[in-house]
């Protein structure tokens, strides 16, 4: 059995931030003559050497197509790719690795569920529930589905803190609802939703729940069985793994009941011009050559997160988040958008009349990478009556010192306007 280069990591007893930062080569670079301060992890995390090396080593030593070769390289590539799946399955406590479908990421996972699971079941007048804080990827696939079937999209409202209105959710749940799509951690607001409780509520009405776990994976230990959802979606690049790879989890019985989504190689057992039959899980949903190096790298990311420990990562990030929230709240004219009681690693804000894009461009001159815009959550912007926000989002490698540099830079930007 071939093991990726990252598998030899030793358990680490303390969260040593200086040592951890050295795992991320990009943090050594400068931007515009200043040390890089990367506050855009919610858009895409930086990669540790363990992931970079695993991908590099795969291409240098083991590269071949998976599953269908008898030669050594193909078997090694298959071992490594399937090893990534096995690690991910254990990481999210999936009962079986056959239940983990590799996709391009959260977006593709949601589209797969919409078209394969839900489309055949929907009739006009059926309802699909989403919340007001969803990323576009958990809105638009359902909208397309509504156009295709005559189903209706209903929206669970949020309050001024950016929290879900749980009473409204309770009222909206009914036998007419055929799916509830909900984000576990909002990328625009940082809100952590009580997903396990919501799944229990939905179950009373027989409503399946799809959890968008894109932002949850890097910040908290996910246990898909404990959550009680029907579907869980994630993206590799948000959790320190490669881009272009992610996963969908669902129970084997659910996946077995679904028709294939895309046709092609790998997903078939037997093909004639009259008829084709489908491969077993997970291959049934992985048509064509997969992102092999991506799967290997995602396995390495799982190893890396496991080595550091998600409780330790969360504790560190929460410290940085509280510190930054306090510092930003002291700035005159700064309004934080999203003040939920339960938050993770994201602060969206507006500073006076300064357009977030101007702010982002100027702050880049101080070496700070932050995101500005609607964060693929236009309905959230509409709710708060703003066209855009500036957003800082923290990863496991960020520090309070970086927050200090950022706050100083913000104060200078404010003086310019
Ligand atoms: N859901 C949330 C909450 C996100 O933050 C993102 C990406 O920003 C997505 C879904 C979409 O992920 P991807 O672009 O990796 O498919």
Boltz pocket constraint, residues with backbone or C-beta under 6 A from the ligand:
constraints:
  - pocket:
      binder: B
      contacts: [[A, 42], [A, 43], [A, 104], [A, 105], [A, 106], [A, 107], [A, 108], [A, 135], [A, 137], [A, 138], [A, 183], [A, 185], [A, 186], [A, 187], [A, 212], [A, 214], [A, 215], [A, 235], [A, 246], [A, 375], [A, 376]]
      max_distance: 6.0
